[in-house]
Every structure is written in C-alpha cells, then in structure tokens.
Amino acid sequence: MKKKLLIVDDQFGIRVLLNEVFEKDGYETLQASNGKQALKLVTEEHPDLILLDMKIPGMDGLEILREIKKMDNVTSDVIMMTAYGELEMINEAMQLGALTHFAKPFDIDEVREEVKNYLAAKQGK
C-alpha cells in the first residue's frame, strides 16, 4: 500500500512541485490550500505524513497542527515548512509535536530524503 502525504500550502507552485516530486517517488499525494481543507483531508484520508506550511491565511500552520493533535484516531505526523526568521513559531510547532521543519526556499532533495527516511522508519515500527 502506498504511503500517503498531505501537502498543505497556500502557494500553488509549492503544492505542485511537492506533488510532482512525491508522486514520482511512488507516494499517494493529497493537497490543501487552507486549514479547513487540510483538516477535512486529515479526517477523511488519514495521511501518513503532512507537510504543513507555517503561514497560511485564515488558519495558520500552528492552529492547524493544534487541531490535528486533538483528533482521535489520527496518527498523521507533521513536518513544518517555514520562511526564515520564524524561530519562535518553529519552537512552538516542535513543542506541539511536529517532527522537524524545513526553511523555504528548501532543497527539494533534502526534503525528499527526510520524508523517505521518516516513512521507512515509521513502517518499521
């Protein structure tokens, strides 16, 4: 069974890039451009991993992360994506249970490797 990734970012180009890269790597990908869509997909699809942008209009990444962590029967883990200079928000995300974070602009090969390693480790559990 394919591992499922949810990409949450309000920037269309980022979503498309990550979607293409991870589909080529053999993952099933889902996309959301806002918090409401993201939470609906988490509830309905139970992704293995969520790549979540910190700055999203309406409901920011920390609010989305808090809501995900409150959900029963959801085992999705989260990697945050941030712009430089958001150290306080990154620290809070880590305290809330995010695995790690990537600063934008990110190196796509580093993101791919981190996701691959994380999902391989999760599968081994």
ChimeraX attribute file (.defattr): number of C-alpha atoms within 10 A of each C-alpha:
attribute: neighborCount
match mode: 1-to-1
recipient: residues
	/A:1	5
	/A:2	9
	/A:3	15
	/A:4	21
	/A:5	27
	/A:6	26
	/A:7	25
	/A:8	28
	/A:9	25
	/A:10	19
	/A:11	13
	/A:12	12
	/A:13	10
	/A:14	15
	/A:15	20
	/A:16	13
	/A:17	11
	/A:18	20
	/A:19	20
	/A:20	12
	/A:21	15
	/A:22	19
	/A:23	14
	/A:24	10
	/A:25	11
	/A:26	11
	/A:27	17
	/A:28	17
	/A:29	21
	/A:30	19
	/A:31	21
	/A:32	20
	/A:33	17
	/A:34	21
	/A:35	23
	/A:36	12
	/A:37	12
	/A:38	22
	/A:39	19
	/A:40	12
	/A:41	16
	/A:42	20
	/A:43	15
	/A:44	10
	/A:45	15
	/A:46	18
	/A:47	22
	/A:48	20
	/A:49	23
	/A:50	25
	/A:51	23
	/A:52	28
	/A:53	27
	/A:54	26
	/A:55	18
	/A:56	19
	/A:57	12
	/A:58	10
	/A:59	13
	/A:60	15
	/A:61	24
	/A:62	22
	/A:63	14
	/A:64	20
	/A:65	23
	/A:66	13
	/A:67	12
	/A:68	19
	/A:69	16
	/A:70	9
	/A:71	13
	/A:72	8
	/A:73	8
	/A:74	16
	/A:75	14
	/A:76	19
	/A:77	21
	/A:78	25
	/A:79	24
	/A:80	22
	/A:81	23
	/A:82	21
	/A:83	15
	/A:84	10
	/A:85	9
	/A:86	12
	/A:87	11
	/A:88	8
	/A:89	15
	/A:90	22
	/A:91	13
	/A:92	12
	/A:93	23
	/A:94	16
	/A:95	10
	/A:96	14
	/A:97	14
	/A:98	21
	/A:99	14
	/A:100	15
	/A:101	20
	/A:102	21
	/A:103	15
	/A:104	12
	/A:105	11
	/A:106	12
	/A:107	10
	/A:108	13
	/A:109	10
	/A:110	11
	/A:111	18
	/A:112	15
	/A:113	11
	/A:114	15
	/A:115	18
	/A:116	16
	/A:117	12
	/A:118	15
	/A:119	17
	/A:120	12
	/A:121	10
	/A:122	12
	/A:123	10
	/A:124	7
	/A:125	5
